[in-house]
Amino acid sequence: MAKNQPAKHPSTSSASGSASVSVAKIIEIKASSKKSFEDAVESGIKRASKTVSDIKGAWVAEQEVRVENGKVTEFRVLMRVTFVLK
């Protein structure tokens, strides 16, 4: 699937028997933390939730660290976040 294109996910059938369809969109976000990868993920989702509603899930596509003087100083993640379009 191409980047930033909606993905269709069938949901359960309605009471009338016809299938309803929801459409989800996937966006990429980068987040960082001085504490951990987990904290970077949590802060990224928290920040995305301020402008994107109905987030359903996310997965970490990449992880990287910033190193200064032989010590890890920052944890960074690239996430793909899925939310349902209204």
TORLOSE-239446 format. One line per field, with one value per residue: x, z, y of N, C-alpha, C in turn. Coordinates in nm, 2 decimals, padded with zeros to 4 digits. Each point is the difference from the previous one (the first is absolute). Example, Ala and Ser with C-alpha at 12.3 -4.5 7.8 and 13.67 -1.06 7.14 Angstrom:
2
n.X	(01.32	-00.04)
n.Z	(00.78	-00.07)
n.Y	(-00.57	00.11)
ca.X	(-00.09	00.09)
ca.Z	(00.00	00.00)
ca.Y	(00.12	00.11)
c.X	(00.09	-00.08)
c.Z	(00.00	00.08)
c.Y	(00.12	00.11)
% end
This chain:
86
n.X	(00.08	-00.04	00.11	-00.06	-00.03	-00.13	-00.01	-00.06	-00.08	-00.05	-00.12	-00.06	-00.08	-00.08	-00.10	00.01	00.12	-00.01	00.11	00.05	00.06	00.11	00.05	00.12	00.07	00.11	00.05	00.10	00.05	00.08	00.06	00.03	00.09	00.02	-00.12	-00.09	00.01	-00.03	00.07	00.09	-00.04	00.00	00.11	00.04	-00.05	00.05	00.11	00.01	-00.04	00.09	00.04	00.03	-00.13	-00.04	00.11	00.03	00.12	00.11	00.10	00.10	00.03	00.05	00.12	00.04	00.12	00.00	00.13	00.04	00.13	-00.04	-00.09	-00.11	-00.03	-00.04	-00.13	00.00	-00.13	-00.02	-00.12	-00.07	-00.08	-00.09	-00.08	-00.12	-00.02	-00.04)
n.Z	(00.00	-00.08	00.03	00.12	-00.05	00.00	00.11	-00.08	00.11	-00.05	00.04	00.11	-00.03	-00.06	00.07	-00.10	00.04	-00.03	-00.06	00.11	-00.05	00.07	-00.01	00.00	00.06	-00.07	00.10	-00.03	00.12	00.04	00.09	00.10	00.07	00.11	00.03	-00.10	-00.07	00.11	00.06	-00.10	00.00	00.14	-00.01	-00.10	00.06	00.11	-00.07	-00.07	00.12	00.01	-00.11	00.03	-00.04	00.09	00.06	-00.08	-00.05	00.03	-00.09	00.06	-00.09	00.07	00.05	00.07	00.02	00.08	-00.04	00.12	-00.03	-00.09	00.02	00.02	-00.08	-00.10	00.02	-00.12	-00.04	-00.11	00.02	-00.03	00.00	00.05	-00.08	00.05	-00.13	00.03)
n.Y	(-00.12	00.10	00.08	00.02	-00.12	00.02	-00.07	-00.09	00.00	-00.12	00.04	-00.02	-00.10	00.08	00.05	00.09	-00.04	00.13	-00.02	00.05	00.11	-00.01	00.12	-00.05	00.09	-00.01	00.06	00.06	-00.03	00.10	-00.07	00.08	-00.06	00.06	-00.06	-00.03	-00.12	-00.07	00.08	-00.02	-00.12	00.00	00.07	-00.08	-00.10	00.04	00.04	-00.12	-00.05	00.10	-00.06	-00.12	-00.02	-00.08	00.02	-00.10	00.04	-00.06	00.01	-00.04	00.09	00.10	-00.03	00.10	00.02	00.10	00.00	00.04	00.01	-00.09	00.10	-00.08	00.10	-00.07	-00.04	-00.04	00.02	-00.07	00.06	-00.10	00.10	-00.09	00.07	00.00	00.01	00.13)
ca.X	(-00.08	00.08	00.00	-00.11	-00.12	-00.10	-00.02	-00.14	-00.01	-00.14	-00.04	-00.10	-00.12	-00.10	-00.12	-00.07	00.07	00.10	00.13	00.04	00.14	00.07	00.12	00.10	00.12	00.13	00.10	00.13	00.05	00.13	-00.01	00.13	00.00	00.13	-00.01	-00.01	-00.08	-00.14	-00.04	-00.01	-00.13	-00.11	-00.01	-00.05	-00.14	-00.07	00.00	-00.09	-00.14	-00.05	-00.05	-00.06	-00.09	-00.04	00.12	-00.03	00.12	00.13	00.11	00.13	00.06	00.15	00.05	00.13	00.05	00.10	00.11	00.09	00.11	-00.01	-00.12	-00.12	-00.06	-00.14	-00.06	-00.09	-00.08	-00.08	-00.12	-00.11	-00.12	-00.13	-00.12	-00.12	-00.06	-00.15)
ca.Z	(00.00	00.00	00.12	00.02	-00.06	00.09	-00.01	00.03	00.09	00.02	00.14	00.01	-00.08	00.08	00.04	-00.13	-00.08	-00.09	00.07	00.01	-00.03	00.06	-00.07	00.09	-00.06	00.07	00.00	00.06	00.09	00.07	00.14	00.07	00.15	00.06	00.09	-00.06	-00.12	00.05	00.03	-00.13	-00.06	00.07	-00.02	-00.13	-00.01	00.08	-00.08	-00.12	00.04	00.01	-00.13	-00.08	00.08	-00.03	-00.02	00.03	00.02	-00.06	00.00	-00.01	-00.13	00.02	00.13	-00.01	00.12	-00.02	00.09	00.03	00.09	00.03	00.08	-00.07	00.05	-00.05	-00.06	-00.11	-00.07	-00.11	00.01	-00.09	00.09	-00.07	00.06	-00.08	-00.06	00.03)
ca.Y	(00.12	00.12	00.08	00.09	-00.03	-00.07	-00.15	-00.05	-00.11	-00.03	-00.02	-00.10	00.03	00.08	-00.07	-00.03	-00.10	00.05	00.02	00.14	00.01	00.12	00.03	00.04	00.07	-00.02	00.11	-00.02	00.10	-00.02	00.04	-00.03	00.00	-00.01	-00.12	-00.13	-00.01	-00.01	00.14	00.06	-00.05	00.06	00.14	00.02	-00.03	00.10	00.12	-00.02	00.00	00.14	00.05	-00.12	-00.07	-00.14	-00.08	-00.14	-00.08	00.06	-00.10	00.06	-00.04	00.01	00.05	00.05	00.07	00.10	-00.03	00.11	-00.04	-00.14	-00.03	00.02	00.13	00.01	-00.11	00.05	-00.10	00.03	-00.09	00.00	00.01	-00.02	00.06	-00.02	00.12	00.01)
c.X	(00.09	-00.02	-00.12	-00.12	-00.09	00.00	-00.14	00.01	-00.14	-00.03	-00.12	-00.13	-00.10	-00.12	-00.08	00.06	00.11	00.13	00.03	00.15	00.05	00.12	00.10	00.11	00.12	00.09	00.13	00.03	00.13	-00.02	00.14	-00.02	00.15	00.01	00.01	-00.08	-00.15	-00.05	-00.02	-00.13	-00.11	-00.02	-00.04	-00.15	-00.08	-00.01	-00.09	-00.14	-00.06	-00.06	-00.07	-00.09	-00.02	00.13	-00.03	00.12	00.12	00.10	00.13	00.07	00.15	00.03	00.14	00.04	00.10	00.11	00.09	00.10	-00.02	-00.13	-00.12	-00.07	-00.15	-00.04	-00.10	-00.07	-00.07	-00.12	-00.10	-00.13	-00.12	-00.12	-00.12	-00.05	-00.15	-00.07)
c.Z	(00.00	00.12	00.00	-00.08	00.09	-00.03	00.04	00.09	00.02	00.15	00.00	-00.08	00.09	00.02	-00.13	-00.08	-00.09	00.07	00.00	-00.02	00.07	-00.08	00.10	-00.08	00.09	-00.02	00.06	00.09	00.06	00.14	00.07	00.15	00.05	00.09	-00.06	-00.13	00.03	00.03	-00.13	-00.06	00.07	-00.02	-00.14	-00.02	00.08	-00.08	-00.12	00.04	00.02	-00.13	-00.08	00.10	-00.04	-00.04	00.04	00.03	-00.06	00.01	-00.02	-00.13	00.02	00.14	-00.03	00.13	-00.04	00.11	00.00	00.10	00.05	00.08	-00.08	00.07	-00.04	-00.07	-00.10	-00.06	-00.11	00.01	-00.11	00.08	-00.09	00.07	-00.10	-00.05	00.03	-00.13)
c.Y	(00.12	00.08	00.10	-00.02	-00.07	-00.15	-00.03	-00.12	-00.03	-00.02	-00.10	00.05	00.08	-00.09	-00.04	-00.11	00.05	00.03	00.15	00.00	00.12	00.02	00.06	00.07	-00.03	00.12	-00.04	00.12	-00.04	00.06	-00.03	00.02	-00.01	-00.12	-00.13	00.00	00.00	00.14	00.08	-00.04	00.06	00.15	00.03	-00.02	00.11	00.13	-00.01	00.01	00.14	00.05	-00.11	-00.07	-00.15	-00.08	-00.14	-00.08	00.07	-00.11	00.08	-00.05	00.01	00.05	00.05	00.07	00.11	-00.02	00.12	-00.05	-00.14	-00.04	00.03	00.12	00.01	-00.13	00.05	-00.12	00.06	-00.10	00.02	-00.01	-00.01	00.06	-00.02	00.14	00.00	00.03)
% end
